[in-house]
Amino acid sequence: MASNKRFQLRPFTSLFMVFSGIVLALAGIVCYLKPPTRIAEWIDWRFLLLDRSTWEALHTVFAIIFVIAGAMHITLNFRVLLAYVRKSVKAGQQRRRELILAITFSLVFIVLTIFNAFPSKPIMLLGDHLSESWGANGRTPPIARIEVYPLTTFCRFLEIDLYETMERLKAEGFEGVDAATTLRDIARINGVSPIEIGRLLETQTVP
């Protein structure tokens, strides 16, 4: 009974691979559907409370972790896997046509993906279309990544008066309003997205 309570590296590695694969797959789907950076930052896009950059980091980190866990799994189970491979090769000899067809299909899809042909091209085009669709209904920023510039630069780009803008934001109850503060930081301080401030200033009088 005591031996069952000991920490065992093999089952840990296998379970870790499973959970890493789940996170990797989820992050991959989210990254496929996510909006472009310019829109994601403007509308403060999030999925399961996580923003775009966090999902990208999860996908990258867990891809690396999955590879490392896979290498550990192969090392710890080398003899078992070797016996399985030998058994599979023998079975493959009896199913030579299926084996050749499986290898051929894999190579064909690799080549088609490299040359951006079907089905890679429509899949990627669909991803681009879904990504760009986030910019519908006026959710595209007037200038890409404008929320990362100081308020003074934001006003200069939009040709609106800086001091009038600051006074209007303060009158609307916004805190942290300063000429050197970025629109993104003002939005975060007040718990809103940059697009909400942008829409508020759409009616701003041009000087």
CYANA upper distance limits for C-alpha pairs under 8 A (distance plus 0.5 A):
  1 MET  CA      5 LYS  CA      7.57
  2 ALA  CA      6 ARG  CA      7.50
  8 GLN  CA     12 PHE  CA      6.90
  9 LEU  CA     13 THR  CA      6.50
 10 ARG  CA     14 SER  CA      6.79
 10 ARG  CA     73 HIS  CA      7.58
 10 ARG  CA     76 LEU  CA      7.01
 10 ARG  CA     77 ASN  CA      8.30
 11 PRO  CA     15 LEU  CA      6.54
 12 PHE  CA     16 PHE  CA      6.39
 13 THR  CA     17 MET  CA      6.59
 13 THR  CA     69 ALA  CA      6.71
 13 THR  CA     72 MET  CA      7.54
 13 THR  CA     73 HIS  CA      6.58
 14 SER  CA     18 VAL  CA      6.93
 14 SER  CA     69 ALA  CA      8.43
 14 SER  CA     73 HIS  CA      7.11
 15 LEU  CA     19 PHE  CA      6.82
 16 PHE  CA     20 SER  CA      6.40
 16 PHE  CA     69 ALA  CA      7.66
 17 MET  CA     21 GLY  CA      6.41
 17 MET  CA     66 PHE  CA      6.49
 17 MET  CA     69 ALA  CA      6.36
 17 MET  CA     70 GLY  CA      7.26
 18 VAL  CA     22 ILE  CA      6.83
 19 PHE  CA     23 VAL  CA      6.83
 20 SER  CA     24 LEU  CA      6.47
 20 SER  CA     62 PHE  CA      6.54
 20 SER  CA     63 ALA  CA      8.50
 20 SER  CA     65 ILE  CA      7.64
 20 SER  CA     66 PHE  CA      6.33
 21 GLY  CA     25 ALA  CA      6.48
 21 GLY  CA     62 PHE  CA      8.28
 21 GLY  CA     66 PHE  CA      7.11
 22 ILE  CA     26 LEU  CA      6.67
 23 VAL  CA     27 ALA  CA      6.48
 23 VAL  CA     58 LEU  CA      8.30
 23 VAL  CA     59 HIS  CA      8.17
 23 VAL  CA     62 PHE  CA      7.56
 24 LEU  CA     28 GLY  CA      6.47
 24 LEU  CA     58 LEU  CA      7.93
 24 LEU  CA     59 HIS  CA      6.01
 24 LEU  CA     62 PHE  CA      6.19
 24 LEU  CA     63 ALA  CA      6.77
 25 ALA  CA     29 ILE  CA      6.80
 26 LEU  CA     30 VAL  CA      6.75
 27 ALA  CA     31 CYS  CA      6.49
 27 ALA  CA     55 TRP  CA      6.37
 27 ALA  CA     56 GLU  CA      7.75
 27 ALA  CA     58 LEU  CA      7.01
 27 ALA  CA     59 HIS  CA      5.64
 28 GLY  CA     32 TYR  CA      6.63
 28 GLY  CA     59 HIS  CA      6.71
 29 ILE  CA     33 LEU  CA      6.91
 30 VAL  CA     34 LYS  CA      6.29
 30 VAL  CA     47 PHE  CA      8.48
 30 VAL  CA     55 TRP  CA      7.70
 31 CYS  CA     52 ARG  CA      8.23
 31 CYS  CA     55 TRP  CA      7.27
 31 CYS  CA     56 GLU  CA      7.03
 31 CYS  CA     59 HIS  CA      8.46
 32 TYR  CA    127 GLY  CA      6.42
 32 TYR  CA    131 SER  CA      8.24
 33 LEU  CA    127 GLY  CA      6.84
 33 LEU  CA    130 LEU  CA      6.67
 33 LEU  CA    131 SER  CA      6.24
 34 LYS  CA     40 ALA  CA      8.36
 34 LYS  CA     52 ARG  CA      7.42
 34 LYS  CA    130 LEU  CA      8.48
 34 LYS  CA    131 SER  CA      6.18
 35 PRO  CA     39 ILE  CA      6.64
 35 PRO  CA     40 ALA  CA      6.04
 35 PRO  CA     45 TRP  CA      8.35
 35 PRO  CA     52 ARG  CA      8.47
 35 PRO  CA    130 LEU  CA      8.27
 35 PRO  CA    131 SER  CA      4.96
 35 PRO  CA    132 GLU  CA      6.83
 35 PRO  CA    133 SER  CA      8.28
 35 PRO  CA    134 TRP  CA      6.18
 35 PRO  CA    135 GLY  CA      8.35
 36 PRO  CA     40 ALA  CA      6.47
 36 PRO  CA    131 SER  CA      6.67
 36 PRO  CA    132 GLU  CA      7.31
 37 THR  CA     41 GLU  CA      6.48
 37 THR  CA     52 ARG  CA      8.02
 37 THR  CA    145 ARG  CA      8.45
 38 ARG  CA     42 TRP  CA      6.77
 38 ARG  CA    140 THR  CA      8.07
 38 ARG  CA    141 PRO  CA      7.55
 38 ARG  CA    144 ALA  CA      5.81
 38 ARG  CA    145 ARG  CA      5.82
 39 ILE  CA     43 ILE  CA      6.59
 39 ILE  CA     45 TRP  CA      8.38
 39 ILE  CA    134 TRP  CA      7.60
 39 ILE  CA    135 GLY  CA      6.82
 39 ILE  CA    139 ARG  CA      7.38
 39 ILE  CA    140 THR  CA      6.19
 39 ILE  CA    141 PRO  CA      7.17
 40 ALA  CA     44 ASP  CA      6.04
 40 ALA  CA     45 TRP  CA      5.29
 40 ALA  CA     46 ARG  CA      8.45
 40 ALA  CA     51 ASP  CA      8.45
 40 ALA  CA     52 ARG  CA      7.24
 41 GLU  CA     45 TRP  CA      7.11
 41 GLU  CA    145 ARG  CA      7.82
 41 GLU  CA    147 GLU  CA      8.03
 41 GLU  CA    194 PRO  CA      8.17
 42 TRP  CA    139 ARG  CA      8.09
 42 TRP  CA    140 THR  CA      7.89
 42 TRP  CA    141 PRO  CA      6.69
 42 TRP  CA    145 ARG  CA      7.91
 42 TRP  CA    147 GLU  CA      7.19
 42 TRP  CA    193 SER  CA      7.33
 42 TRP  CA    194 PRO  CA      5.83
 42 TRP  CA    195 ILE  CA      5.94
 43 ILE  CA    139 ARG  CA      7.36
 43 ILE  CA    193 SER  CA      6.06
 43 ILE  CA    194 PRO  CA      6.76
 43 ILE  CA    195 ILE  CA      5.88
 43 ILE  CA    196 GLU  CA      8.45
 44 ASP  CA     51 ASP  CA      7.93
 44 ASP  CA    193 SER  CA      5.72
 44 ASP  CA    194 PRO  CA      7.53
 45 TRP  CA     51 ASP  CA      6.51
 45 TRP  CA     52 ARG  CA      7.46
 46 ARG  CA     50 LEU  CA      5.59
 46 ARG  CA     51 ASP  CA      4.86
 46 ARG  CA     52 ARG  CA      7.10
 47 PHE  CA     51 ASP  CA      6.98
 50 LEU  CA     54 THR  CA      6.56
 50 LEU  CA     55 TRP  CA      7.23
 51 ASP  CA     55 TRP  CA      6.99
 52 ARG  CA     56 GLU  CA      6.84
 53 SER  CA     57 ALA  CA      6.65
 54 THR  CA     58 LEU  CA      6.64
 55 TRP  CA     59 HIS  CA      6.66
 56 GLU  CA     60 THR  CA      6.77
 57 ALA  CA     61 VAL  CA      6.45
 58 LEU  CA     62 PHE  CA      6.36
 59 HIS  CA     63 ALA  CA      6.49
 60 THR  CA     64 ILE  CA      6.96
 61 VAL  CA     65 ILE  CA      6.68
 62 PHE  CA     66 PHE  CA      6.25
 63 ALA  CA     67 VAL  CA      6.85
 64 ILE  CA     68 ILE  CA      6.79
 65 ILE  CA     69 ALA  CA      6.47
 66 PHE  CA     70 GLY  CA      6.42
 67 VAL  CA     71 ALA  CA      6.69
 68 ILE  CA     72 MET  CA      6.77
 69 ALA  CA     73 HIS  CA      6.54
 70 GLY  CA     74 ILE  CA      6.71
 71 ALA  CA     75 THR  CA      6.69
 72 MET  CA     76 LEU  CA      6.56
 73 HIS  CA     77 ASN  CA      6.52
 74 ILE  CA     78 PHE  CA      5.79
 74 ILE  CA     81 LEU  CA      7.72
 77 ASN  CA     81 LEU  CA      6.48
 78 PHE  CA     82 LEU  CA      6.40
 79 ARG  CA     83 ALA  CA      6.68
 80 VAL  CA     84 TYR  CA      6.68
 81 LEU  CA     85 VAL  CA      6.55
 82 LEU  CA     86 ARG  CA      6.71
 83 ALA  CA     87 LYS  CA      6.65
 84 TYR  CA     88 SER  CA      6.53
 85 VAL  CA     89 VAL  CA      6.54
 86 ARG  CA     90 LYS  CA      6.79
 87 LYS  CA     91 ALA  CA      6.71
 88 SER  CA     92 GLY  CA      6.34
 89 VAL  CA     93 GLN  CA      6.67
 90 LYS  CA     94 GLN  CA      7.25
 91 ALA  CA     95 ARG  CA      6.79
 92 GLY  CA     96 ARG  CA      5.97
 92 GLY  CA     98 GLU  CA      8.19
 92 GLY  CA     99 LEU  CA      6.36
 95 ARG  CA     99 LEU  CA      6.70
 96 ARG  CA    100 ILE  CA      6.56
 97 ARG  CA    101 LEU  CA      6.53
 98 GLU  CA    102 ALA  CA      6.53
 99 LEU  CA    103 ILE  CA      6.77
100 ILE  CA    104 THR  CA      6.52
101 LEU  CA    105 PHE  CA      6.55
102 ALA  CA    106 SER  CA      6.77
103 ILE  CA    107 LEU  CA      6.75
104 THR  CA    108 VAL  CA      6.55
105 PHE  CA    109 PHE  CA      6.72
106 SER  CA    110 ILE  CA      6.77
107 LEU  CA    111 VAL  CA      6.73
108 VAL  CA    112 LEU  CA      6.58
109 PHE  CA    113 THR  CA      6.49
110 ILE  CA    114 ILE  CA      6.72
111 VAL  CA    115 PHE  CA      6.76
112 LEU  CA    116 ASN  CA      6.43
112 LEU  CA    117 ALA  CA      5.46
112 LEU  CA    118 PHE  CA      6.89
112 LEU  CA    119 PRO  CA      7.86
112 LEU  CA    120 SER  CA      7.26
113 THR  CA    117 ALA  CA      6.62
113 THR  CA    118 PHE  CA      8.10
113 THR  CA    119 PRO  CA      8.00
113 THR  CA    120 SER  CA      5.62
113 THR  CA    121 LYS  CA      8.15
116 ASN  CA    120 SER  CA      6.06
116 ASN  CA    121 LYS  CA      5.61
117 ALA  CA    121 LYS  CA      5.69
118 PHE  CA    122 PRO  CA      7.03
119 PRO  CA    123 ILE  CA      6.77
120 SER  CA    124 MET  CA      6.63
121 LYS  CA    125 LEU  CA      6.51
122 PRO  CA    126 LEU  CA      6.40
123 ILE  CA    127 GLY  CA      6.79
124 MET  CA    128 ASP  CA      6.71
125 LEU  CA    129 HIS  CA      6.60
126 LEU  CA    130 LEU  CA      6.59
127 GLY  CA    131 SER  CA      6.50
128 ASP  CA    132 GLU  CA      6.53
129 HIS  CA    133 SER  CA      6.53
130 LEU  CA    134 TRP  CA      7.67
132 GLU  CA    136 ALA  CA      8.36
134 TRP  CA    139 ARG  CA      7.66
135 GLY  CA    139 ARG  CA      5.29
135 GLY  CA    140 THR  CA      5.31
136 ALA  CA    140 THR  CA      7.68
139 ARG  CA    195 ILE  CA      7.73
141 PRO  CA    145 ARG  CA      8.00
141 PRO  CA    146 ILE  CA      7.68
141 PRO  CA    195 ILE  CA      7.96
142 PRO  CA    146 ILE  CA      8.06
145 ARG  CA    149 TYR  CA      8.23
146 ILE  CA    154 PHE  CA      7.03
146 ILE  CA    183 LEU  CA      8.45
147 GLU  CA    154 PHE  CA      8.07
147 GLU  CA    182 THR  CA      6.83
147 GLU  CA    183 LEU  CA      5.36
147 GLU  CA    184 ARG  CA      5.53
147 GLU  CA    194 PRO  CA      7.00
148 VAL  CA    182 THR  CA      6.09
148 VAL  CA    183 LEU  CA      7.01
148 VAL  CA    184 ARG  CA      6.49
149 TYR  CA    153 THR  CA      6.49
149 TYR  CA    154 PHE  CA      6.70
149 TYR  CA    181 THR  CA      8.47
149 TYR  CA    182 THR  CA      5.69
149 TYR  CA    183 LEU  CA      7.38
150 PRO  CA    154 PHE  CA      6.77
150 PRO  CA    179 ALA  CA      6.92
150 PRO  CA    180 ALA  CA      5.45
150 PRO  CA    181 THR  CA      5.50
150 PRO  CA    182 THR  CA      4.48
150 PRO  CA    183 LEU  CA      7.06
151 LEU  CA    155 CYS  CA      6.64
151 LEU  CA    162 LEU  CA      8.03
151 LEU  CA    178 ASP  CA      7.54
151 LEU  CA    179 ALA  CA      5.52
151 LEU  CA    180 ALA  CA      6.57
151 LEU  CA    181 THR  CA      6.34
151 LEU  CA    182 THR  CA      5.84
151 LEU  CA    183 LEU  CA      6.41
152 THR  CA    156 ARG  CA      6.79
152 THR  CA    162 LEU  CA      6.52
152 THR  CA    179 ALA  CA      5.57
152 THR  CA    180 ALA  CA      7.11
153 THR  CA    157 PHE  CA      6.62
154 PHE  CA    158 LEU  CA      6.85
154 PHE  CA    183 LEU  CA      8.19
155 CYS  CA    159 GLU  CA      6.21
155 CYS  CA    160 ILE  CA      5.57
155 CYS  CA    161 ASP  CA      6.85
155 CYS  CA    162 LEU  CA      6.17
155 CYS  CA    165 THR  CA      8.28
156 ARG  CA    160 ILE  CA      6.91
156 ARG  CA    161 ASP  CA      8.24
156 ARG  CA    162 LEU  CA      8.23
159 GLU  CA    206 VAL  CA      6.86
159 GLU  CA    207 PRO  CA      8.00
160 ILE  CA    165 THR  CA      7.91
160 ILE  CA    204 GLN  CA      7.22
160 ILE  CA    205 THR  CA      7.16
160 ILE  CA    206 VAL  CA      5.46
160 ILE  CA    207 PRO  CA      6.62
161 ASP  CA    165 THR  CA      6.59
161 ASP  CA    205 THR  CA      8.20
161 ASP  CA    206 VAL  CA      7.29
161 ASP  CA    207 PRO  CA      6.42
162 LEU  CA    166 MET  CA      6.70
162 LEU  CA    179 ALA  CA      7.99
163 TYR  CA    167 GLU  CA      6.60
164 GLU  CA    168 ARG  CA      6.59
165 THR  CA    169 LEU  CA      6.69
165 THR  CA    201 LEU  CA      7.90
165 THR  CA    204 GLN  CA      7.87
166 MET  CA    170 LYS  CA      6.69
166 MET  CA    177 VAL  CA      6.89
166 MET  CA    178 ASP  CA      7.63
166 MET  CA    179 ALA  CA      8.20
167 GLU  CA    171 ALA  CA      6.54
168 ARG  CA    172 GLU  CA      6.73
169 LEU  CA    173 GLY  CA      7.05
169 LEU  CA    174 PHE  CA      5.94
169 LEU  CA    177 VAL  CA      7.69
170 LYS  CA    174 PHE  CA      5.55
170 LYS  CA    175 GLU  CA      7.22
170 LYS  CA    177 VAL  CA      7.42
174 PHE  CA    186 ILE  CA      8.16
174 PHE  CA    190 ASN  CA      6.79
175 GLU  CA    186 ILE  CA      7.65
175 GLU  CA    189 ILE  CA      7.43
175 GLU  CA    190 ASN  CA      6.95
176 GLY  CA    181 THR  CA      8.16
176 GLY  CA    186 ILE  CA      6.46
176 GLY  CA    189 ILE  CA      7.36
177 VAL  CA    181 THR  CA      7.29
177 VAL  CA    186 ILE  CA      6.84
181 THR  CA    185 ASP  CA      7.06
181 THR  CA    186 ILE  CA      7.34
182 THR  CA    186 ILE  CA      6.86
183 LEU  CA    187 ALA  CA      6.60
183 LEU  CA    194 PRO  CA      6.76
183 LEU  CA    197 ILE  CA      8.44
184 ARG  CA    188 ARG  CA      6.68
184 ARG  CA    193 SER  CA      8.03
184 ARG  CA    194 PRO  CA      6.22
185 ASP  CA    189 ILE  CA      6.56
186 ILE  CA    190 ASN  CA      6.83
187 ALA  CA    191 GLY  CA      6.45
187 ALA  CA    192 VAL  CA      5.45
187 ALA  CA    193 SER  CA      5.91
187 ALA  CA    194 PRO  CA      5.95
187 ALA  CA    197 ILE  CA      7.77
188 ARG  CA    192 VAL  CA      6.66
188 ARG  CA    193 SER  CA      7.61
192 VAL  CA    196 GLU  CA      7.13
192 VAL  CA    197 ILE  CA      8.36
193 SER  CA    197 ILE  CA      7.65
194 PRO  CA    198 GLY  CA      6.68
195 ILE  CA    199 ARG  CA      6.53
196 GLU  CA    200 LEU  CA      6.73
197 ILE  CA    201 LEU  CA      6.81
198 GLY  CA    202 GLU  CA      6.78
199 ARG  CA    203 THR  CA      8.37
